[in-house]
Amino acid sequence: MTGSRLGASAQRVQDALAERGITAKVVELPASARTSAEAAAAIGCDIREIAKSLVFRRTDTDEPVLAILSGARRVEEARLAAAVGAPISKADAAYVRHRLGFVIGGVPPVGHPTPIATFIDDAILDLAIVWAAAGTPHAVVRLTPSELVAATAARVVDIGA
């Protein structure tokens, strides 16, 4: 993990965390952390400790929805749609880049240009720490599950399997 100056996207995440009173430090990795498996290998942690961010879009309003789950789980779209209270579909790369300002594989839990409806799978609360993407496929941040929930103001629900 490098300690050099952060790139613009990673710095935006660091600033958003600081604004929320979270002192965790964003780090940039030499290896890609685009997928949960890559992130776990690059960090040297268990895949369960990766807090992956998946972007969906409401099909009724086209608003983004962020689902955060352990890297070892997958989202149950019907449960997420029920929590959202609207039909959803998986967002493509162009939508994610345009609406959130980040690329898939680097979507962080915070630092978005506008507030985003966020849902965290309740299984994350069973972990001591999680590593979340921090703005690029090479940047991550170590958080406790309670810091993740507080930083995102997310609803914690059972959306994973």
Backbone as JSON, one array per atom type, in Angstrom:
{
  "sequence": "MTGSRLGASAQRVQDALAERGITAKVVELPASARTSAEAAAAIGCDIREIAKSLVFRRTDTDEPVLAILSGARRVEEARLAAAVGAPISKADAAYVRHRLGFVIGGVPPVGHPTPIATFIDDAILDLAIVWAAAGTPHAVVRLTPSELVAATAARVVDIGA",
  "N": [[0.85, -1.18, 0.0], [0.54, 2.17, -0.83], [1.77, 5.37, 0.3], [1.63, 7.76, -0.88], [0.58, 10.94, -2.33], [-2.9, 11.25, -2.87], [-4.91, 10.44, -5.76], [-7.34, 12.4, -7.62], [-10.03, 11.32, -7.5], [-9.86, 9.47, -5.38], [-9.12, 11.25, -3.37], [-11.43, 12.76, -3.17], [-13.12, 10.92, -1.94], [-11.73, 10.57, 0.47], [-12.02, 13.16, 1.53], [-14.82, 13.26, 1.8], [-15.24, 11.3, 3.75], [-13.87, 12.51, 5.9], [-15.47, 14.78, 6.27], [-17.61, 13.59, 7.46], [-16.68, 12.92, 9.87], [-15.09, 10.67, 10.02], [-12.09, 9.07, 10.51], [-10.59, 7.29, 9.06], [-8.11, 6.29, 6.68], [-7.69, 6.66, 3.23], [-6.1, 4.47, 1.02], [-3.9, 3.84, -1.71], [-3.46, 1.13, -3.83], [-0.86, -0.91, -5.3], [-1.7, -2.98, -6.93], [-4.61, -4.01, -8.81], [-7.89, -3.55, -7.48], [-10.34, -4.08, -8.46], [-12.29, -6.14, -8.52], [-13.94, -8.12, -5.97], [-12.38, -10.38, -5.34], [-9.86, -9.65, -6.41], [-9.36, -7.39, -4.82], [-9.26, -8.5, -2.21], [-7.02, -10.16, -2.49], [-5.02, -8.24, -3.07], [-5.01, -6.7, -0.75], [-4.68, -8.59, 1.2], [-6.58, -9.84, 2.75], [-9.56, -11.56, 3.91], [-12.04, -12.48, 1.54], [-14.61, -11.99, 2.44], [-14.34, -9.68, 3.9], [-14.34, -7.6, 2.15], [-16.11, -4.83, 1.2], [-18.26, -4.62, -1.14], [-19.48, -2.42, -3.63], [-22.39, -2.11, -5.37], [-24.11, -0.83, -8.12], [-27.36, 0.11, -8.88], [-30.27, 1.04, -10.77], [-33.27, 2.82, -10.32], [-36.08, 1.84, -12.06], [-38.33, 3.3, -12.41], [-37.82, 6.01, -11.85], [-35.25, 6.49, -12.68], [-33.26, 7.03, -10.87], [-30.19, 6.56, -9.04], [-29.25, 3.68, -7.09], [-27.51, 2.37, -4.4], [-26.04, -0.59, -3.43], [-24.47, -2.25, -0.83], [-22.44, -4.89, -0.05], [-20.95, -7.79, 1.51], [-17.98, -9.1, 0.07], [-18.22, -11.81, -0.34], [-20.83, -12.36, -0.77], [-23.87, -12.21, -2.75], [-26.11, -9.92, -4.34], [-29.56, -10.09, -3.77], [-31.76, -9.32, -5.99], [-34.59, -9.03, -5.96], [-35.15, -8.7, -3.24], [-33.73, -6.36, -2.75], [-35.12, -4.58, -4.43], [-37.58, -4.62, -3.13], [-36.85, -3.4, -0.7], [-36.13, -0.89, -1.67], [-38.55, -0.11, -2.67], [-39.41, 0.06, -5.23], [-39.18, -0.87, -8.72], [-36.06, -2.14, -9.94], [-32.99, -2.09, -11.87], [-29.86, -3.45, -12.93], [-27.19, -1.19, -13.12], [-25.41, 0.09, -15.93], [-21.95, 0.55, -17.04], [-21.62, 3.11, -18.21], [-23.78, 4.57, -17.17], [-23.14, 4.49, -14.41], [-20.71, 5.9, -14.35], [-21.56, 8.4, -15.36], [-23.66, 9.21, -13.55], [-22.62, 8.84, -10.95], [-19.97, 9.53, -11.04], [-17.78, 7.9, -10.81], [-15.83, 4.97, -11.69], [-16.89, 1.62, -12.45], [-15.84, -0.82, -10.19], [-14.45, 0.86, -8.66], [-16.26, 2.23, -7.2], [-17.17, 4.07, -4.47], [-18.47, 4.06, -1.04], [-19.15, 6.61, -0.27], [-18.92, 10.14, -1.22], [-20.21, 10.84, -3.52], [-21.68, 12.86, -6.16], [-24.28, 13.75, -5.61], [-26.73, 13.04, -3.04], [-27.32, 9.56, -2.51], [-29.53, 6.82, -2.56], [-28.87, 4.34, -0.3], [-28.17, 1.0, 0.56], [-27.24, -1.36, 2.89], [-26.16, -4.63, 3.21], [-27.19, -6.71, 5.84], [-25.44, -8.69, 6.78], [-22.88, -7.68, 6.8], [-22.55, -6.48, 9.25], [-21.66, -8.45, 10.92], [-18.96, -8.56, 10.74], [-15.63, -7.57, 11.79], [-14.04, -5.6, 10.59], [-14.14, -3.87, 7.42], [-13.17, -3.51, 4.0], [-13.52, -0.99, 1.75], [-14.12, 0.16, -1.61], [-12.48, 3.08, -2.85], [-12.88, 5.17, -4.73], [-11.3, 4.66, -7.01], [-10.22, 1.83, -9.01], [-7.92, 1.08, -7.69], [-7.85, 2.12, -5.16], [-8.59, 1.94, -1.69], [-10.37, 1.79, 1.46], [-10.21, 1.25, 4.93], [-12.67, 0.34, 7.15], [-14.83, 0.22, 10.05], [-17.81, -1.75, 10.32], [-19.79, -0.19, 11.59], [-18.83, 2.41, 11.15], [-19.07, 2.48, 8.38], [-21.87, 2.3, 8.03], [-22.65, 4.66, 9.38], [-21.31, 6.62, 7.86], [-22.58, 6.47, 5.39], [-25.27, 6.76, 5.91], [-27.0, 4.7, 5.46], [-29.68, 2.31, 4.9], [-29.86, -0.61, 6.72], [-30.33, -3.79, 5.68], [-31.56, -7.1, 4.87], [-30.31, -8.11, 2.09], [-28.73, -9.84, 0.75], [-27.23, -12.96, -0.39]],
  "CA": [[0.0, 0.0, 0.0], [1.38, 3.36, -0.95], [1.4, 6.47, 1.16], [1.8, 8.98, -1.65], [-0.58, 11.8, -2.5], [-4.02, 10.57, -3.5], [-5.49, 10.97, -6.98], [-8.52, 13.25, -7.4], [-11.2, 10.54, -7.08], [-9.59, 8.96, -4.03], [-9.14, 12.4, -2.46], [-12.84, 13.11, -2.97], [-13.62, 9.98, -0.95], [-11.1, 10.92, 1.74], [-12.67, 14.39, 2.01], [-16.2, 12.93, 2.21], [-15.13, 10.62, 5.04], [-13.49, 13.5, 6.91], [-16.66, 15.6, 6.52], [-18.52, 12.8, 8.29], [-16.0, 12.63, 11.13], [-14.44, 9.36, 9.95], [-10.65, 9.34, 10.4], [-9.95, 6.25, 8.25], [-7.29, 6.83, 5.59], [-7.72, 6.02, 1.93], [-4.79, 4.06, 0.51], [-3.89, 3.38, -3.09], [-2.74, -0.13, -3.94], [-0.18, -1.1, -6.58], [-2.46, -3.96, -7.72], [-6.03, -3.7, -8.99], [-8.87, -4.03, -6.51], [-11.6, -3.9, -9.2], [-13.25, -7.15, -8.07], [-13.75, -8.51, -4.57], [-11.26, -11.31, -5.26], [-8.63, -8.87, -6.6], [-9.15, -6.54, -3.65], [-8.84, -9.34, -1.09], [-5.64, -10.58, -2.76], [-4.13, -7.07, -2.98], [-4.96, -6.25, 0.64], [-4.27, -9.7, 2.06], [-7.66, -10.09, 3.7], [-10.57, -12.51, 3.47], [-12.99, -11.88, 0.59], [-15.79, -11.53, 3.19], [-14.06, -8.35, 4.44], [-14.47, -6.6, 1.1], [-17.46, -4.23, 1.12], [-18.42, -4.28, -2.55], [-20.55, -1.47, -3.95], [-23.08, -2.42, -6.62], [-25.01, 0.26, -8.47], [-28.59, -0.2, -9.6], [-31.07, 2.23, -11.08], [-34.72, 2.66, -10.23], [-36.6, 1.9, -13.43], [-39.43, 4.26, -12.46], [-37.33, 7.4, -11.79], [-33.88, 6.47, -13.18], [-32.35, 7.44, -9.8], [-29.28, 5.48, -8.65], [-29.38, 2.96, -5.82], [-26.25, 1.72, -4.08], [-26.12, -1.75, -2.54], [-23.15, -2.6, -0.32], [-22.47, -6.24, 0.48], [-19.69, -8.49, 1.67], [-17.49, -9.65, -1.17], [-18.57, -13.22, -0.45], [-22.28, -12.5, -0.98], [-24.42, -11.59, -3.95], [-27.35, -9.22, -4.04], [-30.85, -10.66, -4.17], [-32.39, -8.13, -6.58], [-35.99, -8.89, -5.53], [-35.13, -8.14, -1.88], [-33.3, -4.96, -2.86], [-36.24, -3.82, -5.0], [-38.58, -4.48, -2.06], [-36.34, -2.4, 0.23], [-36.19, 0.39, -2.37], [-39.96, 0.21, -2.88], [-39.57, 0.35, -6.66], [-38.42, -1.8, -9.55], [-34.67, -1.75, -10.19], [-32.2, -2.88, -12.79], [-28.42, -3.24, -12.75], [-26.7, -0.04, -13.89], [-24.24, -0.2, -16.76], [-20.76, 1.36, -16.75], [-21.83, 4.51, -18.62], [-24.69, 5.16, -16.18], [-22.4, 4.65, -13.16], [-19.74, 6.99, -14.56], [-22.29, 9.66, -15.53], [-24.46, 9.59, -12.39], [-21.88, 8.81, -9.69], [-18.66, 10.12, -11.23], [-16.76, 6.9, -10.54], [-15.88, 3.82, -12.57], [-17.19, 0.34, -11.83], [-14.62, -1.36, -9.61], [-13.91, 1.87, -7.75], [-17.39, 2.97, -6.62], [-17.05, 4.12, -3.02], [-19.73, 4.23, -0.33], [-19.37, 8.05, -0.08], [-18.22, 11.0, -2.17], [-21.0, 10.98, -4.74], [-22.03, 14.27, -6.38], [-25.57, 14.01, -4.95], [-27.07, 11.92, -2.15], [-27.77, 8.36, -3.19], [-30.18, 5.84, -1.7], [-27.88, 3.31, -0.04], [-28.64, -0.14, 1.33], [-26.14, -2.23, 3.3], [-26.59, -5.97, 3.61], [-26.99, -6.85, 7.29], [-24.35, -9.62, 7.1], [-21.65, -6.91, 7.03], [-22.45, -6.15, 10.67], [-21.01, -9.56, 11.61], [-17.52, -8.45, 10.54], [-14.94, -6.59, 12.63], [-13.64, -4.52, 9.69], [-14.37, -4.08, 5.99], [-12.4, -2.67, 3.08], [-14.41, -0.49, 0.7], [-13.5, 0.9, -2.71], [-12.33, 4.49, -2.47], [-12.86, 6.11, -5.84], [-10.65, 4.09, -8.19], [-9.98, 0.4, -8.83], [-6.7, 0.87, -6.92], [-7.94, 2.79, -3.85], [-9.45, 1.3, -0.71], [-10.37, 2.37, 2.8], [-10.56, 0.28, 5.97], [-13.7, 0.9, 8.04], [-15.64, -0.72, 10.8], [-19.16, -1.73, 9.78], [-20.55, 0.94, 12.13], [-18.4, 3.6, 10.43], [-19.66, 2.39, 7.04], [-23.29, 2.66, 8.15], [-22.74, 6.08, 9.75], [-20.84, 7.46, 6.75], [-23.51, 6.4, 4.26], [-26.66, 6.91, 6.34], [-27.69, 3.63, 4.73], [-30.59, 1.38, 5.56], [-29.28, -1.94, 6.84], [-31.39, -4.75, 5.37], [-31.12, -8.39, 4.36], [-30.42, -8.09, 0.63], [-27.71, -10.71, 0.18], [-27.29, -14.42, -0.27]],
  "C": [[0.89, 1.23, 0.0], [0.88, 4.46, -0.03], [1.5, 7.8, 0.44], [0.49, 9.77, -1.73], [-1.67, 11.08, -3.29], [-4.41, 11.24, -4.82], [-6.79, 11.69, -6.66], [-9.73, 12.47, -6.9], [-11.04, 10.0, -5.67], [-9.62, 10.09, -3.0], [-10.57, 12.84, -2.17], [-13.47, 12.2, -1.92], [-13.03, 10.31, 0.42], [-11.76, 12.16, 2.35], [-14.08, 14.11, 2.52], [-16.19, 12.2, 3.55], [-14.82, 11.61, 6.15], [-14.67, 14.4, 7.27], [-17.65, 14.91, 7.44], [-17.87, 12.39, 9.61], [-15.31, 11.28, 11.17], [-12.95, 9.6, 9.66], [-9.9, 8.28, 9.58], [-9.23, 6.89, 7.07], [-7.43, 5.99, 4.33], [-6.29, 5.68, 1.53], [-4.95, 3.59, -0.93], [-2.97, 2.17, -3.19], [-2.0, -0.21, -5.27], [-0.93, -2.06, -7.5], [-3.92, -3.53, -7.8], [-6.87, -4.31, -7.88], [-10.27, -3.9, -7.13], [-12.67, -4.89, -8.77], [-12.98, -7.47, -6.6], [-12.56, -9.43, -4.42], [-9.93, -10.57, -5.43], [-8.33, -8.02, -5.38], [-8.65, -7.36, -2.46], [-7.39, -9.79, -1.27], [-4.66, -9.42, -2.58], [-3.95, -6.61, -1.54], [-4.39, -7.33, 1.55], [-5.31, -9.99, 3.12], [-8.6, -11.16, 3.13], [-11.56, -11.8, 2.56], [-14.25, -11.37, 1.31], [-15.6, -10.11, 3.7], [-14.07, -7.25, 3.38], [-15.92, -6.11, 1.08], [-17.65, -3.76, -0.32], [-19.64, -3.39, -2.73], [-21.11, -1.82, -5.32], [-24.11, -1.34, -6.9], [-26.17, -0.28, -9.3], [-29.27, 1.11, -9.94], [-32.53, 1.88, -10.91], [-35.26, 2.78, -11.65], [-37.78, 2.86, -13.54], [-38.95, 5.71, -12.52], [-35.93, 7.57, -12.38], [-32.88, 6.96, -12.13], [-31.44, 6.27, -9.42], [-29.59, 4.94, -7.27], [-28.06, 2.24, -5.6], [-26.5, 0.6, -3.08], [-24.69, -2.11, -2.13], [-23.26, -3.94, 0.4], [-21.06, -6.75, 0.71], [-19.29, -9.08, 0.33], [-17.83, -11.11, -1.39], [-20.05, -13.44, -0.73], [-22.68, -11.86, -2.3], [-25.75, -10.94, -3.59], [-28.54, -10.03, -4.57], [-31.67, -9.48, -4.67], [-33.84, -7.95, -6.14], [-36.07, -8.29, -4.12], [-34.7, -6.68, -1.9], [-34.43, -4.1, -3.4], [-37.33, -3.61, -3.94], [-38.14, -3.42, -1.05], [-36.42, -1.0, -0.38], [-37.65, 0.84, -2.5], [-40.26, 0.55, -4.32], [-38.81, -0.7, -7.46], [-37.02, -1.24, -9.83], [-34.08, -2.59, -11.31], [-30.73, -2.54, -12.55], [-27.99, -2.09, -13.65], [-25.5, -0.46, -14.73], [-23.12, 0.8, -16.45], [-20.96, 2.83, -17.09], [-22.73, 5.23, -17.63], [-23.93, 5.46, -14.88], [-21.44, 5.83, -13.27], [-20.45, 8.34, -14.61], [-22.98, 10.11, -14.24], [-23.66, 9.68, -11.1], [-20.49, 9.44, -9.82], [-17.5, 9.18, -10.92], [-16.9, 5.76, -11.55], [-16.25, 2.57, -11.78], [-15.85, -0.27, -11.38], [-13.95, -0.38, -8.66], [-15.0, 2.67, -7.06], [-17.31, 2.92, -5.1], [-18.43, 4.24, -2.35], [-20.1, 5.7, -0.14], [-18.66, 8.84, -1.17], [-18.95, 11.2, -3.48], [-21.44, 12.44, -4.91], [-23.37, 14.69, -5.76], [-25.87, 12.84, -4.02], [-27.64, 10.75, -2.95], [-28.41, 7.41, -2.19], [-29.24, 4.66, -1.55], [-28.44, 2.26, 0.9], [-27.45, -1.04, 1.61], [-26.72, -3.56, 3.75], [-26.23, -6.2, 5.08], [-25.86, -7.81, 7.67], [-23.02, -8.89, 7.34], [-21.46, -6.6, 8.51], [-21.77, -7.25, 11.48], [-19.48, -9.48, 11.55], [-16.91, -7.41, 11.47], [-14.53, -5.37, 11.81], [-14.04, -4.89, 8.26], [-13.46, -3.12, 5.22], [-13.33, -2.27, 1.96], [-13.59, 0.19, -0.39], [-13.48, 2.38, -2.34], [-12.09, 5.38, -3.68], [-12.19, 5.66, -7.11], [-10.49, 2.6, -7.96], [-8.69, 0.07, -8.07], [-6.76, 1.47, -5.52], [-8.96, 2.1, -2.95], [-9.38, 2.06, 0.61], [-10.87, 1.32, 3.77], [-11.52, 0.96, 6.95], [-14.27, -0.19, 8.93], [-17.03, -0.7, 10.16], [-19.99, -0.55, 10.32], [-20.13, 2.26, 11.48], [-19.01, 3.63, 9.03], [-21.13, 2.81, 7.07], [-23.44, 4.15, 8.45], [-22.36, 6.98, 8.58], [-21.85, 7.55, 5.62], [-24.94, 6.76, 4.62], [-27.55, 5.89, 5.65], [-28.73, 2.94, 5.59], [-29.9, 0.03, 5.57], [-30.42, -2.95, 6.72], [-30.77, -6.05, 4.88], [-31.35, -8.4, 2.85], [-29.46, -9.05, -0.04], [-27.96, -12.17, 0.37], [-25.89, -14.97, -0.42]]
}
